[in-house]
């Protein structure tokens, strides 16, 4: 009897598991999940725990054993999406950034978006001018500690806060000046609202960078924003395609293609290489979901998308949630008392710390801080608007990516000096490493990217460090000319793809015909007395086919086989 009870309890444990979701304020929510539960159930539990109604902007993200990030799909079972054993640890993050965060209906939603953008600022994903960076940091100070109080906030108090990956003492003093003089009397919710209004004006608002390489081997970061598709190279936005300009997103292996129609019906094809096929598929799915969310007016307009133009090849995926317009319409109907918000305040964060205990250790040697800071301030400016560089369509593969896909940043001076060559989240001295050299901009437009790339050092709470590609430097004038010369598809590639597609269609057709032949033989020659076979045999159509066509064909074949057998025996 005892063994039966123990076996029954073991079976009940096998049917459920624990799952921990780390929230945007770094608190944790743990629940027991049934083994057949879908992602939607877990997402609803987290939103109910947060008292969140405007939930369609958010999603749950996890990392597989290969350190590849994924968004939890609500329509699929949780266990079928995991490649490891429970218990599972996931993260709640903003999946679709609101086009206008200040227009969100409820304060709880604005607060969660504020936490996400604050995290983006800390990890170097949000680029801005130094003056704007100081303003954003001052808003964070006002939201977390309130008005400046000389008794509570001694000299240098802002140095104990971490707003950016790295920053100088002069910037800390400027943050304190703004907090002391310009933000007095602002409530936390007003400071957060002003922070959101300021952040949404930057070109990298909503950017979640995907590391990749272009056809020339230069490092690039691809991202999807509320307004379109973005390519970042050399701390510049070298490509920006509005969502209504993007006609198709496609991937094959590690190769990612973006098809678009730009000014005056000019067709553009951009090609980039992801580090792995899994990373490329994740990039493609993120693009499909973002385009569907921001471009369509109704979720009924969303269609299933294929990753390839060829028959019976590639992945198929469909965004199953609401679109942005439907979310805003639904938010306008919310009628309830504003829920109470428990702000994190001075609680230190593990991945995006607001305040730390003890003095801040600057990454810049004291003897060099002033010179480095002056060079930084002179080099900072807002991101330039740039047109599309010449689209390049490559027939090469991305094998060179893995050869230069290394772990760690090179050299020991990268943290002390200001880099003007690469967009590297969480690895810049200030959150806006922007070059002021016009010749650099011209070079980027022609070469489709910088010559080198540093490691993306920042990681989120739920992610682990990933290797970052090192750019390939051109050698000699010949390679530079080859980089600037657009490459075209040869006709042989299109013919080969067409022949391969026809061959695949022919083989599938033969397989279907063979399966139908087997079914026909089973129906006519076998003695299986199954219900569905019996029903088919009794239909008038089958009986007519059997006596008028199949039986004469069988007799003719038997006659031919006997004649061939007798002919062979006589020989």
N, C-alpha and C positions, 0 to 999 in steps of 0.2 A: 504493500500500500504506500509506504514511504517512497519507494523508488518511482511509483507512478506519479506521485505529487511532485517529486523533483524533476522528472522528465517533462511534466506539464509546465512547470515554471521555466525550464530551459527553453521550451518551445515559445513561450510568451516573450522571453527575452530576445529570442531570435527575430521576432516579428517587430521589434521596436529598437530604437537607438537614440542616443543623445546627440543633439546638435547645438553648437554655440555660435551665435551671431554677434560679431563685434560691431557696435554702433559707431556713429560719427563722432561722438564725444568720448570714444574709447571705453565706454562701459560695455558690459556683455549681457546678452540675453540667452539663456539656455532653456531648451524645451526637449520633451520626449516626442519623437517622431515615429509614426508607424512606417514599416518598411515599404509599403506600397504607396505612401503619401507622395503627392506631387509637389513641385516647387511652389505652386500657388498657395498651398496650405501653409507652408512655412512663411512665405512672404506676408500673408494675411495675419499670421500670429505676431510677427514683428511689428507690423503697422498698428495692430490693435494694442500692443504693448506701448507704443509711442503715442497712441491716440491720434494717429495721422490719417487724414482723409484724402488729401491731395498726394496720393501715393504713386501715381503713374510716372512721376519723374525719377523714381528710385528703383533700385534693383539690388539683388544679392550676388556677390561675386565670390569666387573661390579659386584656389590654385591647385592644379593637379600635381602628381609626384614629379613631373618633368618641369615644374615651375612655370607652366603656361597658365595664364589667367583665363577664366571663363565667366560668363554671366549665367546664373542659374535660370534655366528655362522653366517657366511656370506651368507649361502644358505637359511636361514629362516628369516621370517619377524621379525623385531625388537620387535613389540608389543607382538608377541606370545612367546618371550623368557623372557619377563619381568613379574614379579609378583607384581608389584606396578604400580601406576598411574604416568603419565608424569607430569612435565618435568623430564627427566632422566639425571643422571650424571655418566659418565664412564671415563675410563682411557686408554691411549695408553701405552702399555708396549711391551718389547721384549718377544715374545712368543717362538721363536726358536732361541737360541743363535748360532751365526755363529761358526762353528768348528775352523775357523781361522779368527778372526775379522780383522786382519791386511790385509787380502786378499780381503776385500770388495772393490768394484770398486770406489765408490764415497765417498768423505769426509763427506757429510751430513749424510750418513748411519753410518759411523764410529763414528761421533759425537753423534748420538742418542744412539748407543750401549754403548759408553763411559758414557753417562748420566745414563743408566740403571745399568751398573756395579758399577758406583760410588754410586748409590742408594743401590745396594746390599751390598757394603762395609759398608755403613752407618748403615744399618739395621742388620748387623751381619751375612748375608747369605754367604759372601765370606770369607773363613778362610785362614789365611796365617801366616807366621812367623812374629815376631815383626820387624825384619830387612826389610822384604818385605813390611810390612805395612807402615813403614816409607818412603820407596821408592815410593809406590803408592800415599801416601798423598803428597809427594813432587811434583810428576807429576801433581796432581790436582792443587796445588798451582801455579806451573809454567803456567799451562793452563789458570788459572783464573786471576792471577794478574801479570803475566810476570816475568821479572828478578827482583831480589832483589834490592831494592832501600832504602838505610839507611834513606833518608829523608821521605819516605812514609811508611816505615815498621819499626816501633820502636821495641825495645826489647820485646820479648814475643808475636809478632804479630801472630804466628801460633796458639796460644791458642784461638784466636777468631774464628777459623775455626773448624767445626765439621766434621771430617772424619769418625769416628767410633762411636759406641754406647757410649763407655767410654774409656778414655785413660789417661795416666799419664803425668806428667810434663817432665819427662826424654824423653819420646817418642816425645813430642812436640819439645824439644830442638833438637833431632836428625832429625826431619822433617825439621826444620829450617836450620840445618847445610847442609843437602843435597840440599835444595833449594838454599842456598847462594853460595855453592862452586861447585856443580856438574852439575847443569842444566842451567847455564848462556848461554843465546843466543838461547835457544830452543823456537821455535814458538809454539803457542797454538796447532796447528794441529800435530806437531811433538811430543809434550808432551803427547797429547791424544793417539797418535799411540803407543808410548812407554808404556803408561799405559795399553793399550789393550794387547800388546805382553806379558807384565808381568802377567797380570791377567789370561790370558788363560792357563798359566802353572799350575795353582792351581787345586787341585782335586775337589773343590767345585765351579769351574767356571760353570755358567749356572744352578746352583741349585736353584729351587723354592720349598722349603721344604713343604711337606704335613704331619702334625702331625698324628701319629697313635700309635698303641701298638702291640707288638709281642704276640705270643701265651703264653708267660709267664707273661704277664702283664706289661712288661717294655716299657717305652716310646721310640719311634723311630721317625725318620723323613725320609720319602720316597721322592725321587726326580728323575727327568729324565734329563739327560745331553746330549750334542751332541754325546757322546761316549757310553752311555748305562744307565742302571738302577742302582741307588745308594741307599743304606741304611746307614744312619748316626745314631750312638749311641755312647754316651760317648765321643763326639768330635772326633770320628774316623769313617772312612769309613769301616764298617764291611762287607758290601757286595758290589760287583761291577760286574754287568753282562753286557757284550757287547750286542749290539742290535742283532747281528746275533746269539747270544746264547739264547735269549728270544724266546720261541716258542708260548706262549699264555699268555694273561692277562685276568683275569676273576674276576668278583665280584658277590656276592650274599648278598643282604642286606648291612651290615656293614663290611663284610669279603672280603678282597682283596687277590687274589692268583696270584703268578707269577710262571709260568712254564718255565723251562730253561734246556738246555743241556750243561753241562760244560765239563771239560777235560775227554777224553776217553769215550765219550758218557754217562757220569754220569748224570742222570736225577735229577733235583733239583726242589723242590716245596717250595716256601716261602709263608707264610701266615701272614697277618697283619690285624688289625682291625681299621677302621676309626671311628671317633666319631659319625657320623650319616650316614644313607644310602645315603643322598644327597652328602655328602663329599666323600663317597666311589665311587659313580658314577662319580663325577668330577675327582677324581684321576684316575679312569679307562679310561675316555675319554682323559685325558692329556697323559696317557701312550700310548694309541692307536695312537694318533696324532704324538707324538714324534717319535715313532718307525717307522711309515710310512714315516715321513719327512726325517729321517736320514738314514734309511736302504735301501729303494727302490731306483732304478735308474730312474724309470719313474713313473709318476702319474697313468698311465694306469695299472700298476701292483698292485695298491692299491685295496683291496677287502673289502666288508662289513664284519664287525667283530661282532660276537655275544658274549654276556657276559656270556653265559651258554652253556653247552653241551647238556642240556635236550631239548626235543621237546617243542615248543610253550612256552618257558619260557625265561625271561631275556630281556635285551636291545640290540638293533642293532644300529651300528654306523659306519660311513665311513668317513675317512678324505678326504676332497674334494679339497684341495689346491695343489700347486706344491710341489715337493720334493726338497731336498737340491741340488742335482746335476743339476736339471733343473733350479733352481734359479741362480746358479753360471754360467751356460751356457748363461742364458738370460742376466745376469749382464755384461758378457764379450762383449756383443753386444751394450752396451750403448755408444752412441757417442753424446755428448753435452758439452757445456761449464759448468764447475762446478758451481752449484748454490751458491748464497751468503748465508753464515751462520751467523745468528744473535745469538751469544753466550750470555748466561745469565750473564756472568761476575760476578759482585758483588751483584746481586739481591738475597736477602735472599729467601730461599726455605721454604715452610711450612712443608713439610714432610722430606726433606733431605737437611737441611740448609748448605750452603757453608760457609757463614759468618754471625755472629750474632752481634747485637749491645750490647755493655757492656761486662764486664768481664765474662769469662766462670766459672760456678760454678761446681767444681769437685764433683763427687759423693763419693769420698774417703775422710774421715776425715784427716785433715792436719797432725795430730800426727801419723797416721798410713800409710801415703802414701809411705814413703821410704821402710818400711818393706814389704808392699804389693807389691810394684813395684819390689823389689829384688826377691820375691817369684815368681812373674809372669815371669820375665826374665829367671829365672832358669828353669821354667816349660815349656817354649815355644820351640817347634821344629816343623819341617814340618810334615804333616800328613803321617803316615806310609802306605806303601802298605800292604794290608792284603788280605789273601785268603778267600775263602768262609768258613764260619762256617758250622757245620753240619746242613743240611736243616731239618727243622721241619715242619711236616704237622699236623695240629691240627684238632681235631674233636669237640673241645669246641667252645662255642659261645663267642661273644664279649660283653656280658652284663656287665662284670666287668669294661668295659671302662667308661661307663657313671657314675658308682658309684664313680670313682676317677677323673672324668672330672670336674675340678673346675675352678673358676675364680680367677685370681691374683696369684702372686708368694707368696711363704711362707717365712715368716721371714723377718727381716729388714736388715740382713747382706748380702743378696745375691748380692747387688750392690757394696758392698765394698770389697768383697773377691773374689778371683779367683776360679771359679768352674771348676773342672776336671771331673765331673760326667755326664754332659749332654750337648748336642748340643742345644743351646738356642739362636736363632737369635735375635740380638739387646738386649741381656741381659748379655753380657760378658764384662769384664773390658777392654780386648783387643780383636781384631777380631780373635785371634787364641788361644782359650783355649785348649791346648793339654797336655795330661799327659805324663810324662817321665818315668813312672813305668812299667817295662816289665811285672810284674805280673798282672797289670791292663789289658794289652792287651790280655794276655792268658785268663783272666776271661771273657773278652768281647767275645772272640771267642767261649768259651764254653757255655756261658749263653745267647748268642744272644742279648746282650744289657746291659746297665747299670742298676743300681738299683733305680735310681731316675731321675726325669726330672723337670726342672724349666719352668717357663712360657716363651713363645716366646713373648717378649715385643714389638718388632718393628712392626709397621704397615705401609703400603703404604698410599699414599694420598687418594686412592679410596677405601681403606678397613677400617674395624673397628676391634677393639680388639676382639680376640676370646679366649675362654677358652682354657687352655692348660692342658693336662693330667698330673697327678702326678703318678710316677712309684710306683709299688708295691714292697716292700722290702721282700725278702725271710725270713722266720722264721725257724731257726733250720737247721740241716744237712739233714733232710729228704726232705724238700722242695728244698734244693740246689741240691740234687741228682735227684729229679724229674725234675728239670729244665734242667739238662744236659742229661737226657735220652730222645732220640728221640721217639716221639709217632707215631704210624702207624694207618692207617685206618683199621677198622674192616671190615670183609666181609659183615656184616649185612648192613652197610651204603650203599655199592655199590648195594646190592640186593634191598634195599628199594628205592633207586633212580631209578633203572631200572623198578621196579614195578610201581612206581609213574608215570614214563614217559609213560609206556604202557597204564596205566589207562587213562592218559590225552589224548593219541592218540585215544583210544577206544571211549571216550566221544565225542571228536571232530568228529570222523567218524560217530557216531550215529546222531549227530546234522546235519551233511551234508546230510546224507540219509533222515532224517526227512524233511529237507528243499526241497530236490528233490521230495519227495513224495507230499508235499504241492503244489509244482509247477506243478506236473503231474495232480493232482486233479483239479487245476485251469484250466489247458489246456483242460482237457477232460470233465469235468462236469459243469464248470461255463459257463455263457452266456456273460462274459465280451468281448466286441468287441474292444479290443485295437489293435493297429497296429502291434506290435511285436508278440502278441498272434495269431493274424490272419495269419501272415506270417508263423508262426510255424505250425499252423493247416493245411495249404495248402501244406506242403512239402510231397512228396510221402513216405518218411520214417516214418513220424508221422502217416499218414493214415494207412499204413501197420501195424504198431505197435498197432494202435487203434483197428482195426477190427480183427486182427489175435491173439492178445495177451490180450489186456486190456478188450475188450468186453467179451470174454469167461471167463476171471478171475472174472469180475464183476458178470456175471450170476452165476458162481459157488459159489461165496461168498454170493450172495442173496439167493440161494437155501439152503445153509448151515444155514444161519441166520433164514430162514423161518422154517426149520426143527427143529432148536433149540427152536424157539419160540413156535411152536406147541407142542413139547415135554414137555416144561415147563407148558403150559396151560393145557394139559391133566392130568398132575400130580395134 
